[in-house]
């Protein structure tokens, strides 16, 4: 429960409220809770990676954001399969970061996979 709340706060505080420094603190707490539960490679771990990537993207660090989002995508694909809506969401996030980096061809490939 605490892990779920901390993960949601990463997105709420960092993306919705645009307070990335505070969101990074919540991400550290969420990561600790997730590690204690052994869920780094589970759906909760993927959600944290995805939310943290959104925060990092807003800060303009596209390389770090893309790395987190691609890890979230890999976890979701493995656990949910390629056709799951959460996988499509991850692909959209990956494409948006690639677009921000000026990698339009790669972004298009990600979007076409959806």
C-alpha positions as CSV (number, residue, x, y, z in Angstrom):
1,X,0.0,0.0,0.0
2,X,2.8,2.5,0.9
3,X,4.6,1.5,-2.3
4,X,1.5,2.2,-4.4
5,X,0.9,5.5,-2.8
6,X,4.6,6.6,-3.2
7,X,4.5,5.6,-6.9
8,X,1.4,7.6,-7.5
9,X,2.9,10.6,-5.7
10,X,5.8,10.6,-8.1
11,X,3.4,11.3,-11.0
12,X,1.1,13.6,-9.1
13,X,3.8,15.8,-7.6
14,X,6.3,15.6,-10.5
15,X,4.0,15.8,-13.5
16,X,0.7,17.2,-12.4
17,X,2.1,19.7,-9.9
18,X,5.4,20.2,-11.7
19,X,7.6,19.8,-8.7
20,X,10.3,17.4,-10.0
21,X,12.7,17.7,-7.0
22,X,10.0,16.6,-4.6
23,X,8.9,13.9,-7.0
24,X,12.4,12.5,-7.1
25,X,12.3,12.2,-3.3
26,X,9.0,10.3,-3.6
27,X,10.7,8.1,-6.2
28,X,13.5,7.2,-3.8
29,X,10.9,6.2,-1.2
30,X,8.9,4.2,-3.7
31,X,12.0,2.5,-4.9
32,X,12.9,1.4,-1.4
33,X,9.4,0.1,-0.8
34,X,9.4,-1.8,-4.1
35,X,12.8,-3.3,-3.4
36,X,11.7,-4.5,0.0
37,X,8.8,-6.3,-1.7
38,X,11.0,-7.7,-4.4
39,X,8.9,-6.0,-7.1
40,X,11.6,-4.3,-9.1
41,X,10.8,-6.4,-12.1
42,X,7.0,-6.4,-11.4
43,X,4.3,-4.1,-12.6
44,X,4.7,-1.8,-9.6
45,X,8.4,-1.4,-10.5
46,X,7.4,-0.7,-14.1
47,X,4.9,1.9,-13.0
48,X,7.6,3.6,-10.9
49,X,10.0,3.6,-13.8
50,X,7.4,5.1,-16.1
51,X,6.3,7.8,-13.7
52,X,9.9,8.7,-12.9
53,X,10.6,8.9,-16.6
54,X,7.8,11.4,-17.1
55,X,9.3,13.6,-14.4
56,X,12.8,13.3,-15.8
57,X,11.5,14.1,-19.3
58,X,9.9,17.3,-17.9
59,X,13.4,18.2,-16.6
60,X,14.8,17.8,-20.1
61,X,17.0,14.8,-19.4
62,X,15.8,12.7,-22.4
63,X,18.5,10.1,-22.2
64,X,17.7,9.1,-18.6
65,X,14.0,9.4,-19.2
66,X,14.2,7.1,-22.3
67,X,16.3,4.5,-20.4
68,X,13.6,4.3,-17.6
69,X,10.7,4.2,-20.0
70,X,12.3,1.5,-22.1
71,X,12.9,-0.6,-18.9
72,X,9.3,-0.1,-18.0
73,X,8.2,-1.2,-21.5
74,X,10.3,-4.3,-21.3
75,X,8.9,-5.3,-17.9
76,X,5.3,-4.7,-19.1
77,X,5.8,-6.6,-22.4
78,X,7.3,-9.6,-20.5
79,X,4.5,-9.7,-17.9
80,X,1.5,-8.5,-19.9
81,X,2.2,-9.4,-23.5
82,X,2.7,-7.1,-26.5
83,X,-1.0,-6.4,-27.0
84,X,-1.8,-5.0,-23.5
85,X,-2.9,-1.4,-23.1
86,X,-0.2,-0.6,-20.6
87,X,2.4,-1.7,-23.2
88,X,0.8,0.7,-25.7
89,X,1.0,3.5,-23.2
90,X,4.7,2.7,-22.6
91,X,5.3,2.8,-26.4
92,X,3.6,6.2,-26.6
93,X,5.8,7.5,-23.9
94,X,8.9,6.1,-25.6
95,X,7.8,7.7,-28.9
96,X,7.3,11.1,-27.2
97,X,10.8,11.0,-25.7
98,X,12.3,10.0,-29.0
99,X,10.4,12.9,-30.7
100,X,11.7,15.3,-28.1
101,X,15.3,14.1,-28.9
102,X,14.6,14.7,-32.6
103,X,14.6,11.0,-33.4
104,X,11.5,11.1,-35.5
105,X,12.0,7.8,-37.4
106,X,12.5,5.9,-34.1
107,X,9.4,7.6,-32.7
108,X,7.3,6.6,-35.6
109,X,8.5,3.0,-35.3
110,X,7.4,3.0,-31.6
111,X,4.0,4.4,-32.5
112,X,3.5,1.9,-35.3
113,X,4.1,-0.9,-32.8
114,X,1.1,0.2,-30.8
